[in-house]
């Protein structure tokens, strides 16, 4: 489970960096979406694995939810 935890920390840091740049106006929305896409895919894949482990329906995240 520590592998998923390490990935979660990297994903969170990457999303926070993109969010900061987007909020400061350094990048536009489309660029932020492109930069966040690998992180979103990784998060959703991990959430799918965890949901399957516990017999639950996975909840996927998208760009809008991550930028809040």
C-alpha positions in Angstrom: 0.0 0.0 0.0 3.0 2.3 0.4 3.5 2.4 -3.3 0.0 3.9 -3.7 0.7 6.3 -0.9 3.9 7.5 -2.5 2.1 8.0 -5.8 -0.7 9.9 -4.0 1.9 12.3 -2.5 3.5 12.9 -5.9 0.0 13.4 -7.5 -1.0 15.8 -4.8 2.2 17.8 -5.2 1.9 17.9 -9.0 -1.8 19.0 -8.9 -1.0 21.7 -6.3 1.8 23.1 -8.5 -0.5 23.2 -11.5 -3.3 24.8 -9.4 -0.9 27.5 -8.1 0.3 28.3 -11.6 -3.3 28.4 -12.9 -4.5 30.6 -10.1 -1.6 33.0 -10.6 -2.4 33.3 -14.3 0.9 31.9 -15.4 -0.9 29.2 -17.5 -4.3 29.2 -19.1 -7.1 26.7 -18.5 -6.2 24.4 -21.5 -2.6 24.2 -20.6 -3.5 23.4 -17.0 -5.8 20.6 -18.3 -3.0 19.1 -20.4 -0.6 19.3 -17.5 -3.0 17.7 -15.1 -4.2 14.9 -17.4 -1.5 12.4 -16.4 -2.1 13.1 -12.7 -5.9 12.7 -13.1 -5.5 9.4 -14.9 -3.2 8.1 -12.2 -5.5 9.2 -9.4 -8.5 7.5 -11.1 -6.6 4.3 -11.7 -5.6 4.1 -8.1 -9.1 4.9 -6.9 -10.4 2.1 -9.1 -8.0 -0.4 -7.5 -8.9 0.7 -4.0 -12.6 0.6 -4.7 -12.3 -2.9 -6.2 -10.4 -4.1 -3.1 -13.3 -2.9 -0.8 -16.1 -3.8 -3.2 -17.3 -0.3 -3.8 -18.0 1.8 -6.8 -15.0 4.0 -7.8 -15.5 7.7 -7.7 -13.5 9.4 -10.5 -12.1 12.9 -10.3 -11.9 15.5 -13.0 -10.1 18.7 -13.7 -12.8 21.0 -12.2 -12.9 19.1 -8.9 -9.2 19.1 -8.5 -8.9 22.9 -9.2 -11.3 23.8 -6.4 
